[in-house]
Amino acid sequence: MIVNFDNAATTFPKPPEVRRALNEAILRYGGNAGRGGHRLTLATSEKVYDTRQSAADFFGASPENVVFTLNCTYALNLAIQGIMSDGGHIIISSIEHNSVARPVYALSKNKNVYYSIAPAYDDDGRFLESLKSLIRHDTKLVVCTIAGNVTGRIMPVREIAEICRKNNICFIADGAQACGILDVGLSDGMNILCTSGHKGLYGPSGTGLLISDGKFRINPVIQGGTGSSSMNLIQPDFLPDSLESGTLNTAGVIALKAGIDFVRSKGTENIYAHENRLCEKFISLLDREKVDVYRTEGVKYAPVVSFNIKGMAPEAAAEALSDRGYCLRAGFHCSPLAHKTLGTDEGTIRFAPSVFNNEKQVYGLVAVSYTHLTLPT
């Protein structure tokens, strides 16, 4: 028996619809989308466009502004590097994933780019004031997660977007831990939304999305074949072609539509309610004298719980749980900024349910913890 409570890394299992769509794509849609005019390519191109349209509808965008990527990290790199290609100042929050922090840091070392980190105070008002205080005359970009991947802290995205709008600053939102769980879209005011396909959208690994409102030009980081303007050595300057060089993960993209359709059929509100209920049940079953739970009263969270068992290293606890069939991730979750903000020098254990988990599994996890770890009997 394996019970996956590491769905913040990637959702598993996948819906049957996604498995069927992936199998069908491999069997029937083997053309190279956008390359050529024969029947196989045309059929494949049509299926890829169906996913583009589905994603556009889901997130409130135009289909041509939906760019397929390998994952959210790839999308964030394209967006951050593309916006900052001419230099300038960036502001990020203090709970950003390395998929934001590392490209920003690299740009600051190699280009005329500077960055500031806004402390992610538990109080949204204080955070927004700190953000505003960091804006400079050359601030071109704000990047902020919608929901932190360590604790699930939900950030005030709409307020951030309004600050950026008033100052003509591009706002990139990292939706990896929010899309498919929270009601998220371009109507929230971000200029660019980046997300994974393999997490809350229940698509296969190797899929991600960069979705733009078209206001800010994203200079391409990678150049190559796009199937358009092939006689011109200059990369196309229109989306999605400018950011989609090379052959897409066609099967993954086609199966991603099935994942988006699955989420739409369930409803993000229902998915959030179910997963949040499991998180609340999990927390309620823990002895808070023996377990540290990294949540603050009055703060809104996505369905993620970071915790530590007092006197036991996170990796050791997660390994013991894994030996008994329960998969939780321990360590720093590729987010050193967030752990520095939390003060968790050894990292944490992360509990992250999906729509396919249930209360019986939560009870089982806690029962195993009481029996085999250093929790009270």
C-alpha positions as CSV (number, residue, x, y, z in Angstrom):
1,M,0.0,0.0,0.0
2,I,1.3,3.5,-0.9
3,V,-0.6,6.6,0.2
4,N,0.6,9.8,-1.4
5,F,0.5,12.9,0.8
6,D,3.2,14.6,-1.3
7,N,0.8,16.1,-3.9
8,A,2.4,19.5,-3.6
9,A,5.3,18.0,-5.5
10,T,3.1,16.3,-8.1
11,T,-0.4,14.9,-7.9
12,F,-0.6,11.1,-7.9
13,P,-2.7,9.2,-8.8
14,K,-3.9,10.9,-12.0
15,P,-7.6,10.8,-13.0
16,P,-8.5,7.9,-15.3
17,E,-9.4,10.5,-18.0
18,V,-5.8,11.7,-18.0
19,R,-4.4,8.2,-18.4
20,R,-6.8,7.5,-21.3
21,A,-6.0,10.8,-23.0
22,L,-2.3,10.2,-22.7
23,N,-2.6,6.7,-24.1
24,E,-4.8,7.9,-27.0
25,A,-2.3,10.7,-27.8
26,I,0.6,8.2,-28.1
27,L,-1.5,5.9,-30.2
28,R,-3.2,8.4,-32.5
29,Y,-1.6,11.8,-32.4
30,G,2.0,11.3,-33.3
31,G,2.4,14.3,-35.6
32,N,4.6,17.3,-34.9
33,A,2.1,20.1,-34.2
34,G,2.5,23.1,-36.4
35,R,5.0,21.4,-38.7
36,G,3.6,20.5,-42.1
37,G,0.2,20.1,-43.6
38,H,-0.4,16.4,-43.8
39,R,-3.2,14.6,-42.0
40,L,-1.3,13.4,-39.0
41,T,0.2,16.8,-38.2
42,L,-3.1,18.6,-38.8
43,A,-4.9,16.2,-36.4
44,T,-2.2,16.6,-33.8
45,S,-2.2,20.4,-34.1
46,E,-6.0,20.4,-33.6
47,K,-5.7,18.5,-30.4
48,V,-2.9,20.7,-29.1
49,Y,-5.0,23.8,-29.9
50,D,-7.9,22.2,-28.0
51,T,-5.7,22.2,-24.9
52,R,-4.6,25.8,-25.5
53,Q,-8.2,26.9,-25.8
54,S,-9.2,24.9,-22.7
55,A,-6.4,26.5,-20.6
56,A,-7.3,30.0,-22.0
57,D,-11.0,29.5,-21.0
58,F,-10.0,28.2,-17.5
59,F,-7.7,31.1,-16.7
60,G,-9.4,33.9,-18.6
61,A,-6.9,34.4,-21.3
62,S,-6.7,34.5,-25.1
63,P,-5.6,31.2,-26.7
64,E,-2.6,32.8,-28.5
65,N,-1.3,34.0,-25.1
66,V,-1.2,30.5,-23.7
67,V,2.4,29.1,-23.9
68,F,3.2,25.5,-23.2
69,T,6.3,24.8,-21.2
70,L,8.0,21.8,-19.5
71,N,6.9,22.8,-16.0
72,C,6.3,25.9,-13.9
73,T,10.1,26.5,-13.3
74,Y,10.6,26.7,-17.1
75,A,7.7,29.1,-17.4
76,L,9.0,31.3,-14.6
77,N,12.5,31.4,-16.1
78,L,11.1,32.3,-19.5
79,A,9.0,35.1,-18.0
80,I,11.5,36.5,-15.6
81,Q,14.5,36.5,-18.0
82,G,12.3,37.6,-20.8
83,I,11.0,40.7,-19.0
84,M,14.3,41.6,-17.5
85,S,16.5,41.2,-20.6
86,D,17.3,44.9,-20.6
87,G,18.1,45.2,-16.9
88,G,16.2,46.9,-14.1
89,H,15.0,46.2,-10.6
90,I,12.9,43.2,-9.3
91,I,11.0,42.7,-6.1
92,I,10.2,39.2,-4.8
93,S,8.7,37.9,-1.6
94,S,10.6,36.2,1.1
95,I,8.8,32.9,0.6
96,E,9.6,32.3,-3.1
97,H,10.6,29.0,-4.5
98,N,14.0,28.6,-6.0
99,S,12.4,28.6,-9.4
100,V,12.0,32.4,-8.8
101,A,14.9,33.1,-6.4
102,R,17.6,31.4,-8.5
103,P,17.0,33.0,-11.9
104,V,16.6,36.4,-10.2
105,Y,19.9,35.9,-8.3
106,A,21.6,34.7,-11.5
107,L,20.4,37.8,-13.4
108,S,21.8,40.0,-10.7
109,K,25.2,38.5,-11.1
110,N,25.4,38.6,-14.9
111,K,23.3,41.5,-16.0
112,N,22.4,45.0,-15.0
113,V,19.7,43.6,-12.7
114,Y,19.1,44.4,-9.1
115,Y,16.6,42.8,-6.7
116,S,14.9,43.3,-3.3
117,I,13.1,40.9,-1.1
118,A,9.9,41.9,0.6
119,P,9.4,40.2,4.0
120,A,6.3,38.0,3.9
121,Y,4.8,39.2,7.2
122,D,1.8,37.2,8.4
123,D,-0.2,40.4,8.2
124,D,-1.1,41.1,4.6
125,G,-1.1,44.8,5.2
126,R,2.4,44.9,6.5
127,F,3.6,42.8,3.6
128,L,2.0,45.2,1.1
129,E,3.5,48.2,2.8
130,S,6.9,46.6,2.7
131,L,6.4,45.8,-1.0
132,K,5.4,49.4,-1.8
133,S,8.4,50.8,0.1
134,L,10.8,48.8,-2.1
135,I,9.5,50.2,-5.4
136,R,12.2,52.3,-7.2
137,H,12.2,54.4,-10.4
138,D,13.7,51.4,-12.2
139,T,11.4,48.7,-10.8
140,K,10.2,46.6,-13.7
141,L,9.0,43.4,-12.2
142,V,7.3,42.0,-9.1
143,V,7.3,38.2,-8.7
144,C,5.2,36.5,-6.0
145,T,3.8,33.1,-5.3
146,I,0.0,32.9,-5.1
147,A,0.4,30.2,-2.4
148,G,3.7,29.3,-0.7
149,N,4.9,25.7,-1.3
150,V,6.2,25.2,2.2
151,T,3.2,26.3,4.4
152,G,0.6,27.0,1.8
153,R,0.4,30.7,2.9
154,I,-2.0,32.5,0.4
155,M,-0.6,35.8,-0.6
156,P,-2.7,39.0,-1.4
157,V,-2.4,38.6,-5.1
158,R,-5.1,41.1,-6.1
159,E,-3.7,43.8,-3.9
160,I,-0.2,43.2,-5.3
161,A,-1.6,43.4,-8.8
162,E,-3.2,46.7,-8.1
163,I,0.1,48.2,-6.7
164,C,1.8,47.0,-9.8
165,R,-0.8,48.4,-12.1
166,K,-0.6,51.8,-10.5
167,N,3.2,51.9,-11.0
168,N,3.2,50.3,-14.5
169,I,5.2,47.3,-13.1
170,C,4.9,43.8,-14.6
171,F,3.5,41.3,-12.1
172,I,4.4,37.6,-12.5
173,A,2.4,35.2,-10.3
174,D,3.7,31.7,-9.5
175,G,0.6,29.5,-9.4
176,A,2.2,26.1,-8.9
177,Q,0.6,25.5,-5.6
178,A,-2.7,27.3,-6.3
179,C,-3.9,26.6,-9.8
180,G,-6.6,23.9,-9.8
181,I,-7.2,24.4,-6.1
182,L,-7.9,28.1,-5.8
183,D,-10.0,30.2,-8.1
184,V,-7.1,31.8,-10.0
185,G,-7.0,33.6,-13.3
186,L,-5.9,36.7,-15.1
187,S,-8.9,38.5,-13.7
188,D,-6.9,38.6,-10.5
189,G,-4.7,41.2,-12.1
190,M,-1.4,39.5,-12.7
191,N,0.2,40.2,-16.1
192,I,1.8,36.7,-16.4
193,L,0.6,33.6,-14.7
194,C,3.0,30.6,-14.5
195,T,1.9,27.2,-13.3
196,S,2.7,23.5,-13.6
197,G,0.5,21.1,-15.4
198,H,1.3,18.1,-13.2
199,K,0.2,19.4,-9.8
200,G,-3.3,20.9,-9.2
201,L,-4.3,20.5,-12.9
202,Y,-3.7,16.7,-12.7
203,G,-1.8,16.6,-16.0
204,P,1.3,14.5,-16.8
205,S,4.8,15.4,-15.7
206,G,6.6,17.6,-18.3
207,T,3.8,20.0,-18.7
208,G,3.5,23.7,-17.6
209,L,1.9,26.9,-18.7
210,L,2.9,30.5,-19.1
211,I,-0.2,32.7,-19.6
212,S,0.1,36.3,-20.4
213,D,-2.3,39.2,-20.7
214,G,-0.2,40.6,-23.5
215,K,0.6,43.9,-21.9
216,F,4.4,43.3,-21.4
217,R,6.6,41.9,-24.1
218,I,8.6,38.8,-23.0
219,N,11.8,38.6,-25.0
220,P,12.6,35.0,-26.0
221,V,15.4,33.3,-24.1
222,I,15.5,30.3,-26.5
223,Q,15.3,30.5,-30.2
224,G,14.6,27.8,-32.8
225,G,12.1,26.1,-34.9
226,T,8.5,27.3,-34.4
227,G,6.8,26.2,-37.6
228,S,6.2,29.8,-38.5
229,S,8.4,32.5,-40.2
230,S,10.8,29.7,-41.1
231,M,12.7,31.7,-43.7
232,N,13.6,34.4,-41.2
233,L,16.5,34.0,-38.9
234,I,14.9,36.3,-36.4
235,Q,12.7,34.6,-33.8
236,P,9.0,35.3,-34.3
237,D,7.8,38.2,-32.2
238,F,4.3,37.0,-31.5
239,L,2.9,34.6,-28.9
240,P,2.8,31.7,-28.5
241,D,5.5,31.1,-31.2
242,S,8.1,33.4,-29.7
243,L,8.3,31.3,-26.6
244,E,7.6,27.8,-28.0
245,S,10.8,26.8,-29.8
246,G,11.1,23.2,-30.7
247,T,8.8,20.2,-30.5
248,L,6.2,20.3,-27.7
249,N,5.5,17.5,-25.3
250,T,2.6,16.7,-27.5
251,A,1.2,13.7,-25.6
252,G,1.6,15.5,-22.3
253,V,-0.1,18.7,-23.7
254,I,-3.1,16.7,-25.0
255,A,-3.5,14.8,-21.7
256,L,-3.3,18.1,-19.8
257,K,-6.7,19.1,-21.3
258,A,-8.2,16.0,-19.7
259,G,-6.7,17.2,-16.4
260,I,-8.1,20.7,-16.8
261,D,-11.5,19.3,-17.7
262,F,-11.4,17.0,-14.6
263,V,-10.7,20.0,-12.4
264,R,-13.4,22.0,-14.1
265,S,-15.9,19.1,-13.6
266,K,-15.1,18.9,-9.9
267,G,-14.9,22.6,-9.3
268,T,-12.0,24.3,-7.6
269,E,-14.2,25.3,-4.7
270,N,-15.1,21.7,-4.0
271,I,-11.5,20.5,-4.5
272,Y,-10.2,23.1,-2.0
273,A,-13.0,22.3,0.5
274,H,-12.2,18.6,0.4
275,E,-8.4,19.0,0.7
276,N,-8.7,21.7,3.3
277,R,-11.0,19.5,5.4
278,L,-8.3,16.7,5.3
279,C,-5.7,19.3,6.4
280,E,-7.8,20.4,9.3
281,K,-8.5,16.8,10.3
282,F,-4.8,16.0,10.2
283,I,-4.0,19.0,12.4
284,S,-6.8,18.2,14.9
285,L,-5.4,14.7,15.5
286,L,-1.9,15.9,16.3
287,D,-0.7,16.5,19.9
288,R,0.5,20.1,19.6
289,E,2.7,19.7,22.6
290,K,4.8,17.2,20.7
291,V,4.3,18.5,17.1
292,D,5.1,22.0,15.7
293,V,2.6,23.0,13.0
294,Y,3.7,26.0,11.0
295,R,0.4,27.9,10.7
296,T,-0.6,31.3,12.1
297,E,-4.1,32.2,13.3
298,G,-5.9,34.4,10.9
299,V,-3.7,33.6,7.9
300,K,-5.3,31.9,4.9
301,Y,-3.7,28.7,3.6
302,A,-3.8,26.4,0.6
303,P,-4.2,22.7,1.5
304,V,-0.6,22.2,2.7
305,V,0.6,21.6,6.2
306,S,4.2,21.9,7.3
307,F,5.1,20.4,10.6
308,N,7.9,18.9,12.7
309,I,8.0,16.3,15.4
310,K,9.9,17.7,18.3
311,G,13.2,15.8,18.9
312,M,13.1,14.1,15.5
313,A,14.8,15.3,12.3
314,P,12.3,15.8,9.5
315,E,14.1,13.4,7.1
316,A,14.2,10.7,9.7
317,A,10.5,11.0,10.4
318,A,9.6,11.1,6.7
319,E,11.7,8.0,6.0
320,A,10.0,6.1,8.8
321,L,6.6,7.0,7.4
322,S,7.7,6.0,3.9
323,D,8.7,2.6,5.2
324,R,5.1,2.2,6.3
325,G,3.5,3.3,3.0
326,Y,2.9,7.0,3.6
327,C,4.7,9.5,1.3
328,L,5.4,12.9,2.7
329,R,8.3,15.2,1.7
330,A,10.8,16.4,4.2
331,G,13.6,19.0,4.0
332,F,13.7,22.4,2.5
333,H,11.3,21.9,-0.5
334,C,13.5,23.9,-2.8
335,S,12.5,27.0,-0.9
336,P,15.4,28.2,1.4
337,L,13.9,31.7,1.5
338,A,10.7,30.4,3.0
339,H,12.5,28.3,5.6
340,K,14.7,31.2,6.5
341,T,11.5,33.3,7.0
342,L,10.0,30.5,9.1
343,G,13.2,29.9,11.1
344,T,13.1,26.1,10.3
345,D,16.8,25.4,10.1
346,E,16.4,21.7,9.5
347,G,13.4,22.1,7.2
348,T,9.9,20.6,7.8
349,I,7.7,17.7,6.9
350,R,5.0,18.6,4.4
351,F,1.6,17.0,4.3
352,A,-0.2,17.8,1.0
353,P,-3.4,15.8,0.1
354,S,-5.1,15.6,-3.2
355,V,-8.7,15.1,-4.4
356,F,-8.1,11.4,-4.3
357,N,-7.1,11.2,-0.6
358,N,-9.7,10.6,2.2
359,E,-10.1,10.8,6.0
360,K,-9.4,7.1,6.5
361,Q,-5.9,7.6,5.1
362,V,-5.4,10.6,7.3
363,Y,-6.3,8.5,10.4
364,G,-4.0,5.8,9.2
365,L,-1.1,8.2,8.8
366,V,-1.6,9.6,12.3
367,A,-2.0,6.1,13.8
368,V,1.3,5.0,12.2
369,S,2.9,8.2,13.5
370,Y,1.8,7.5,17.1
371,T,2.9,3.9,16.9
372,H,6.3,4.2,15.2
373,L,7.5,7.7,15.7
374,T,8.2,9.8,18.8
375,L,4.6,10.9,19.2
376,P,2.9,10.2,22.5
377,T,1.1,6.9,22.8
